């Protein structure tokens, strides 16, 4: 670096040192060399201190320091949800003092805790309290002012604990669990260590066995329980004190037998919403006589019901229940050409129905029973591979037939596959000419024409003339692929004539898939939203 003589005179050097630098032809003596070396060391120290001051000033002026506490706290909460760290709080607290202060003072960050128990105990000595046991107790005390959640992962072996351990109830006393509201227990359910816990405030529980077992499991007394998620849990192995009548929300699965679910549902007289995941086709082998000659139990508050994989509706004569206020029914369903009156009575009050057909194909005649069973529908979503001309004709309002007179929102999915026989009605050449003009329902009616006739009959003017509610929204979803592309264009042309009368949409995509790895958590901490998203055929439905 070249420095001019003028700069040398201006940098504030001691005069005799400055003169040495200005007289660069002079060879420095040992004393002068030592003096300049000492001066250099001092300047380096000053430079280090100055750089530290600059860094401190820059950190103080950083944008992140100007963020409100609430914003940083929300960022930390989002981080806690997505991080893969086994100790995320430690990561946050070690960044800087301000981050540590936010993490320590924002109690929602302390609202969820997972603990691993071995043969019902947690690692750590009691006197003095240390190890994981001490950490759990400290966590519980910090989370105590607000509702918090505990997940117990239970393991069991035939050997004793190889290190000091403490019973779970010794660490989580009634004082530290008074605001514990969410409890999840997974793993080996026979030795959870939770039976002696005092958890009077718990209103939501998730119990998920590592595998299906017939041995009775350990659970605490849940006197305030309202919402339950039970997976790989045979209802008969739950403790006798389990609060079935108090439940308002229930998820039952998986590999559940139909007879087991019926027994449970008959006990949940305060149920408001339920999701049942049946063992595939198990209900087909159950004799109807097993469900007869029993007193009918009314579930007066049940308003929403979901069946995953197989809905046991259609062929049984007596379920021993009634759902007089059922509003929303969502199901995977294997079509039945005939329904008994008991099944039709069960779901008669439904106003929102979403049907996804199991199997590849079925004639529309196989779906008419479930539609006839719900005469008060305002919302209908129908996902199947079927004879669409017959389906559109079934839904068409006429002087002789006014099916589903209150229908306002209709969604239909058309899943086309190349070289599939049920596509033929979309692909044949149809005869035209005067000889066919008098046919009201001739066998060569194009599906898009049947669709247009149905929409026309449900347009505001025509529907009102028949004393029915007009259709407000119609969505048709066409599967992707070379076969579906030209059909989508034909349907789009048919819909165009109704754009000024109602909300008509054509979307592309595949049918709703039955979940095989849905994340099962507490109802109001993700499960409810997951179920809603599963059936989100459209934003408005």
C-alpha positions in Angstrom: 0.0 0.0 0.0 1.5 3.3 -1.1 1.2 6.2 1.3 2.1 9.7 0.4 4.2 12.0 2.6 1.2 14.2 3.1 -0.8 11.2 4.5 2.1 10.3 6.7 2.1 13.8 8.2 -1.7 13.6 8.8 -2.2 10.2 10.5 -1.2 11.3 14.0 2.1 9.6 14.5 4.5 10.7 17.2 6.8 13.5 15.7 10.0 11.5 15.9 8.4 8.4 14.4 6.8 10.5 11.7 10.3 12.0 10.8 11.7 8.4 10.5 9.0 7.5 8.0 9.5 10.8 6.1 13.2 10.2 5.9 12.9 6.8 4.3 16.6 6.8 3.2 17.8 6.6 6.9 18.5 3.1 8.2 16.7 2.6 11.6 18.7 1.9 14.7 17.9 -1.0 17.0 16.2 1.4 19.4 14.1 2.9 16.6 13.2 -0.6 15.3 12.1 -1.6 18.9 10.1 1.6 19.3 8.2 1.2 16.0 7.5 -2.5 16.8 6.0 -1.6 20.1 3.9 1.1 18.4 2.7 -1.5 15.8 1.6 -3.9 18.5 -0.4 -1.1 20.1 -2.1 -0.1 16.9 -3.1 -3.8 16.2 -4.7 -4.0 19.6 -6.6 -0.7 18.9 -7.6 -2.1 15.5 -9.0 -5.3 17.2 -11.0 -3.2 19.7 -12.2 -1.0 16.9 -13.4 -3.9 14.8 -15.2 -5.3 17.8 -16.9 -1.9 18.3 -17.9 -1.8 14.6 -19.4 -5.3 14.9 -21.3 -4.4 18.0 -22.8 -1.3 16.3 -23.7 -3.3 13.2 -25.4 -6.0 15.3 -27.3 -3.3 17.2 -28.5 -1.8 14.0 -29.4 -5.1 12.3 -33.0 -5.4 11.0 -33.7 -8.4 13.2 -33.3 -6.3 16.3 -36.0 -3.9 15.1 -38.5 -6.7 14.7 -41.3 -6.6 17.3 -41.2 -9.3 20.0 -44.4 -10.8 18.6 -42.9 -11.3 15.2 -39.8 -13.0 16.5 -41.9 -15.2 18.8 -44.0 -16.3 15.8 -40.8 -17.1 13.8 -39.6 -19.2 16.8 -43.0 -21.0 16.9 -42.8 -21.8 13.2 -39.2 -23.1 13.6 -40.3 -25.4 16.4 -42.9 -27.0 14.1 -40.5 -27.8 11.3 -37.1 -28.3 12.9 -35.6 -31.7 13.0 -33.4 -30.8 16.0 -33.8 -33.0 19.0 -33.3 -30.0 21.3 -34.6 -27.0 19.4 -34.9 -24.8 22.5 -31.2 -25.1 23.1 -30.5 -24.1 19.5 -32.5 -20.9 19.9 -31.1 -20.0 23.2 -27.4 -20.3 22.1 -27.7 -17.8 19.2 -27.6 -14.6 21.3 -28.8 -13.1 24.5 -31.8 -11.4 23.0 -32.9 -14.7 21.3 -32.5 -16.5 24.6 -34.6 -13.9 26.3 -37.4 -14.2 23.8 -37.3 -18.1 23.9 -37.4 -18.2 27.7 -40.1 -15.6 28.1 -42.5 -16.8 25.3 -44.4 -19.6 27.0 -46.0 -21.1 23.8 -42.5 -22.4 22.9 -42.7 -24.6 25.9 -46.2 -25.9 25.2 -45.2 -29.3 23.8 -42.9 -31.9 25.4 -42.1 -35.5 24.4 -40.7 -37.9 26.9 -39.5 -41.5 26.5 -40.4 -44.0 29.2 -38.9 -47.4 29.6 -41.1 -50.0 31.4 -43.2 -47.0 32.7 -40.2 -45.1 34.2 -38.1 -42.2 33.0 -34.3 -42.0 33.2 -32.8 -39.9 36.0 -32.2 -40.2 39.7 -34.7 -38.9 42.3 -32.5 -37.7 45.1 -30.9 -35.5 43.9 -33.3 -35.0 40.9 -31.2 -35.0 37.7 -31.0 -36.2 34.2 -34.1 -36.4 31.9 -36.3 -36.6 35.0 -35.1 -33.2 36.2 -35.4 -31.7 32.7 -39.0 -32.9 32.4 -39.9 -31.4 35.8 -38.3 -28.1 34.9 -40.1 -28.0 31.6 -43.4 -28.7 33.3 -42.9 -25.9 35.8 -42.1 -23.4 33.0 -45.1 -24.5 30.9 -47.4 -24.5 33.9 -49.0 -21.0 33.4 -50.4 -22.0 30.0 -52.1 -25.1 28.4 -49.4 -27.5 27.3 -49.1 -30.9 25.6 -47.2 -34.1 26.6 -46.3 -37.0 24.4 -45.3 -40.2 26.1 -43.3 -42.7 23.9 -43.5 -46.0 25.8 -41.0 -48.9 25.3 -40.7 -52.2 27.1 -38.1 -54.8 27.4 -37.6 -57.9 29.6 -34.5 -56.3 31.3 -34.4 -53.8 34.1 -33.6 -50.2 33.5 -29.7 -50.0 33.2 -29.5 -46.6 34.8 -31.2 -44.7 37.7 -34.9 -44.1 36.9 -38.0 -42.5 38.4 -41.7 -43.3 38.0 -43.4 -40.8 35.7 -46.0 -39.9 38.4 -43.2 -38.8 40.7 -42.0 -36.2 38.2 -45.4 -35.1 36.9 -47.4 -34.4 40.1 -50.8 -32.8 40.2 -49.2 -29.4 40.8 -47.2 -29.6 37.6 -49.9 -31.0 35.4 -52.8 -28.7 36.3 -52.6 -27.1 32.8 -51.8 -30.2 30.9 -54.6 -30.4 28.3 -53.2 -32.6 25.5 -51.9 -36.1 26.1 -50.5 -38.4 23.4 -49.3 -42.0 24.2 -47.6 -44.1 21.6 -45.6 -47.3 21.5 -46.1 -50.2 23.9 -49.3 -49.3 25.5 -49.2 -51.9 28.3 -46.4 -50.1 30.2 -46.9 -46.4 29.7 -46.4 -45.2 33.3 -49.4 -42.9 32.9 -52.0 -44.8 34.9 -51.2 -43.0 38.2 -51.0 -39.5 36.7 -53.4 -36.9 37.8 -54.5 -35.2 34.6 -57.8 -33.6 35.3 -57.5 -30.9 32.7 -56.7 -33.2 29.7 -59.5 -32.8 27.1 -57.7 -34.3 24.1 -55.9 -37.6 23.9 -54.1 -39.5 21.1 -53.4 -43.2 21.8 -51.5 -45.0 19.1 -50.2 -48.6 19.6 -47.1 -49.8 17.9 -49.1 -52.8 16.9 -52.6 -54.1 17.5 -52.8 -55.9 20.8 -55.5 -57.6 22.9 -53.9 -56.9 26.3 -55.4 -54.2 28.4 -53.5 -50.9 28.3 -52.5 -48.3 30.8 -54.2 -44.9 30.7 -54.8 -42.3 33.4 -58.3 -41.3 34.5 -59.5 -38.7 31.9 -62.4 -37.1 33.6 -62.5 -34.0 31.3 -61.9 -35.9 28.0 -63.7 -34.5 25.0 -61.6 -35.4 21.9 -59.9 -38.8 21.2 -57.8 -40.3 18.4 -57.4 -44.0 18.8 -55.1 -46.0 16.4 -54.4 -49.7 16.6 -56.4 -49.8 19.8 -59.0 -52.4 20.2 -61.9 -50.7 22.1 -62.1 -53.6 24.5 -58.6 -53.1 25.9 -59.2 -49.6 27.0 -59.6 -49.1 30.8 -63.1 -49.4 32.1 -63.0 -45.8 33.2 -62.5 -44.5 29.6 -65.0 -41.7 29.1 -66.9 -42.7 25.9 -70.1 -40.8 26.8 -68.2 -37.5 27.2 -66.5 -37.5 23.8 -67.5 -34.9 21.2 -64.8 -35.8 18.6 -63.6 -39.3 17.8 -61.2 -40.9 15.3 -61.1 -44.7 15.2 -58.6 -46.6 13.1 -56.9 -48.4 11.6 -57.7 -52.0 10.8 -60.9 -51.5 12.8 -63.6 -54.1 12.5 -67.1 -52.9 11.8 -68.6 -54.7 14.9 -66.0 -52.9 17.1 -66.9 -49.5 15.8 -70.7 -50.0 16.2 -70.1 -51.0 19.8 -68.1 -47.8 20.4 -70.5 -45.5 18.6 -73.4 -46.7 20.6 -71.6 -45.4 23.7 -70.7 -41.9 22.4 -74.0 -40.2 23.0 -72.5 -36.7 23.0 -70.5 -37.2 19.8 -70.4 -34.3 17.3 -67.8 -35.3 14.8 -66.4 -38.7 14.0 -64.0 -40.3 11.5 -63.9 -44.1 11.2 -61.3 -46.1 9.4 -62.5 -49.6 8.7 -60.7 -52.7 8.0 -61.4 -53.1 4.2 -64.5 -55.2 3.5 -64.7 -56.6 7.0 -68.3 -55.4 7.3 -69.3 -57.5 4.3 -68.8 -60.7 6.3 -70.8 -59.7 9.3 -74.2 -61.3 9.6 -77.0 -58.7 9.8 -78.6 -60.8 12.6 -75.8 -59.7 14.9 -77.0 -56.1 14.7 -80.7 -56.8 15.2 -83.0 -56.8 18.2 -81.2 -54.1 20.2 -82.4 -50.9 21.6 -81.9 -47.9 19.4 -79.4 -45.4 20.8 -79.7 -41.8 19.5 -76.7 -39.7 18.9 -78.4 -36.3 18.8 -75.4 -34.1 18.4 -73.6 -36.0 15.6 -73.4 -33.5 12.7 -70.3 -34.7 10.7 -69.3 -38.3 9.9 -66.4 -39.5 7.8 -65.7 -43.1 6.7 -62.3 -44.0 5.3 -61.7 -47.0 3.0 -65.1 -48.6 3.3 -68.4 -47.2 4.5 -70.7 -49.9 6.0 -73.9 -48.5 4.6 -76.5 -50.1 2.4 -77.1 -53.7 3.3 -77.6 -54.0 7.1 -81.0 -53.8 8.7 -80.4 -52.5 12.2 -77.4 -50.5 13.4 -78.9 -49.9 16.8 -78.4 -46.1 16.3 -80.0 -43.0 14.9 -78.3 -39.8 13.7 -81.2 -37.4 13.5 -79.1 -34.2 13.1 -76.3 -35.5 10.8 -75.4 -32.7 8.3 -72.2 -33.7 6.7 -71.3 -37.2 5.4 -68.0 -37.9 3.7 -67.2 -41.5 2.6 -65.4 -43.9 0.4 -68.1 -46.2 -0.7 -68.5 -49.4 -2.6 -71.7 -48.9 -4.7 -74.8 -51.0 -3.9 -77.7 -51.3 -6.3 -80.1 -51.8 -3.4 -80.3 -50.1 0.0 -82.4 -51.2 3.0 -84.5 -48.6 4.7 -82.4 -48.6 7.9 -79.3 -47.3 6.1 -81.5 -44.7 4.3 -83.0 -43.6 7.6 -79.6 -43.2 9.2 -78.3 -40.5 6.7 -81.6 -38.9 5.7 -80.9 -35.6 7.5 -77.6 -35.0 5.7 -77.3 -31.8 3.8 -73.7 -32.2 2.6 -72.5 -35.4 0.9 -69.1 -36.2 -0.6 -68.9 -39.7 -2.2 -65.7 -41.3 -3.5 -66.4 -44.6 -5.2 -64.2 -47.6 -4.3 -63.3 -49.7 -7.3 -62.9 -48.8 -11.0 -66.4 -48.5 -12.4 -70.1 -48.7 -11.5 -73.3 -47.8 -13.4 -75.0 -44.7 -12.1 -77.9 -47.0 -11.0 -75.6 -48.2 -8.2 -75.3 -44.6 -6.9 -78.9 -43.6 -7.0 -79.8 -45.3 -3.6 -77.4 -43.1 -1.6 -78.7 -40.0 -3.4 -82.3 -41.0 -2.8 -81.4 -41.5 0.8 -80.4 -37.8 1.2 -83.3 -35.7 -0.2 -82.3 -32.5 1.7 -78.8 -32.2 0.2 -77.6 -28.6 -0.5 -74.0 -29.7 -1.3 -73.1 -32.8 -3.3 -69.6 -33.9 -4.5 -69.5 -37.1 -6.5 -66.3 -38.8 -7.5 -66.6 -42.0 -9.6 -66.2 -43.6 -13.0 -69.8 -44.2 -14.1 -72.3 -43.8 -16.9 -72.4 -40.0 -16.8 -75.5 -39.6 -19.1 -77.6 -41.6 -16.6 -76.1 -39.6 -13.7 -76.9 -36.2 -15.3 -80.4 -37.4 -16.3 -80.9 -38.6 -12.7 -80.0 -35.1 -11.4 -82.1 -33.3 -14.0 -85.2 -31.5 -12.7 -88.4 -32.3 -14.7 -92.1 -32.1 -14.2 -92.3 -35.7 -13.1 -89.0 -35.8 -11.0 -87.6 -33.2 -8.6 -84.8 -35.1 -7.0 -82.6 -33.1 -4.6 -84.8 -30.0 -4.7 -82.6 -28.0 -2.3 -79.3 -28.7 -4.1 -77.2 -25.5 -4.5 -73.6 -26.8 -4.9 -72.6 -29.7 -7.1 -69.2 -31.1 -7.9 -68.7 -34.1 -10.3 -65.4 -35.8 -11.1 -64.9 -37.6 -14.4 -61.9 -39.9 -14.3 -61.1 -41.1 -17.9 -58.7 -43.8 -18.9 -57.6 -44.8 -22.3 -59.4 -47.8 -23.9 -61.8 -48.0 -20.9 -65.2 -49.2 -21.8 -67.1 -46.6 -19.8 -65.5 -43.9 -21.9 -67.5 -45.1 -24.9 -70.5 -42.9 -24.2 -68.1 -39.9 -24.6 -66.4 -41.3 -27.7 -69.1 -42.8 -30.0 -70.4 -41.1 -33.1 -74.1 -40.3 -32.5 -76.8 -40.3 -35.2 -78.5 -37.0 -36.0 -81.5 -36.1 -38.1 -85.3 -35.4 -37.9 -86.1 -38.9 -36.9 -84.4 -38.3 -33.5 -85.8 -34.9 -32.7 -88.8 -36.3 -30.9 -86.8 -38.5 -28.6 -86.7 -37.1 -25.1 -84.2 -39.6 -23.8 -82.8 -41.5 -26.7 -79.9 -43.8 -26.1 -77.5 -41.6 -28.2 -77.7 -38.5 -26.0 -74.2 -37.1 -25.7 -73.0 -36.7 -22.1 -72.3 -33.0 -22.6 -75.8 -32.6 -23.8 -77.2 -34.4 -20.8 -75.0 -32.1 -18.6 -76.4 -29.0 -20.3 -80.0 -30.3 -19.9 -79.3 -30.8 -16.2 -77.8 -27.4 -15.6 -80.6 -25.8 -17.6 -83.2 -27.4 -15.5 -81.5 -26.1 -12.3 -80.9 -22.6 -13.6 -82.6 -19.9 -11.5 -85.7 -19.5 -13.7 -86.4 -23.2 -14.4 -85.7 -24.4 -10.8 -87.9 -21.8 -9.3 -90.8 -22.7 -11.6 -90.6 -26.3 -10.2 -90.4 -25.1 -6.6 -86.7 -26.0 -6.2 -83.6 -24.0 -5.2 -81.5 -22.9 -8.1 -78.0 -24.3 -8.5 -75.4 -21.7 -7.4 -72.2 -23.5 -8.3 -71.2 -26.4 -10.5 -67.7 -27.7 -10.7 -66.6 -30.6 -12.9 -63.2 -32.1 -12.6 -61.7 -33.9 -15.6 -58.7 -36.2 -15.3 -55.5 -35.3 -17.0 -54.4 -37.2 -20.1 -54.7 -37.5 -23.8 -58.2 -39.0 -23.6 -59.5 -36.3 -21.3 -58.2 -33.3 -23.2 -60.7 -33.3 -26.0 -63.5 -34.2 -23.7 -62.6 -31.2 -21.4 -62.9 -29.0 -24.5 -66.4 -30.4 -25.2 -67.5 -29.9 -21.6 -66.1 -26.4 -21.5 -68.2 -25.5 -24.6 -71.3 -26.9 -22.9 -70.6 -24.9 -19.7 -70.0 -21.6 -21.6 -73.7 -21.1 -22.1 -74.4 -21.0 -18.4 -71.6 -18.6 -17.3 -74.0 -15.7 -16.9 -76.6 -17.7 -14.8 -74.4 -19.6 -12.3 -70.9 -20.2 -11.2 -69.6 -23.0 -13.5 -66.0 -24.2 -13.4 -64.0 -26.9 -15.2 -60.8 -28.0 -13.4 -58.3 -30.7 -14.2 -57.0 -33.3 -11.8 -57.4 -36.7 -10.2 -59.9 -38.0 -7.7 -59.5 -37.7 -4.0 -57.2 -40.5 -2.8 -57.8 -42.4 0.4 -55.0 -41.5 2.8 -52.6 -44.2 3.8 -50.1 -42.2 5.9 -52.1 -39.3 7.2 -50.5 -37.6 10.2 -52.6 -38.4 13.2 -52.5 -35.8 15.9 -54.9 -34.0 18.2 -58.2 -32.9 16.6 -57.6 -29.2 17.1 -53.9 -29.4 16.5 -54.0 -30.6 12.9 -56.3 -33.6 12.4 -59.4 -31.6 11.9 -57.7 -29.5 9.2 -56.3 -32.6 7.6 -59.7 -34.1 7.2 -61.1 -30.9 5.9 -58.3 -30.6 3.3 -58.9 -34.2 2.3 -62.4 -33.4 1.1 -61.6 -30.0 -0.4 -62.9 -30.7 -3.9 -63.4 -26.9 -4.2 -62.9 -23.8 -2.1 -66.6 -23.3 -1.6 -67.5 -26.9 -0.9 
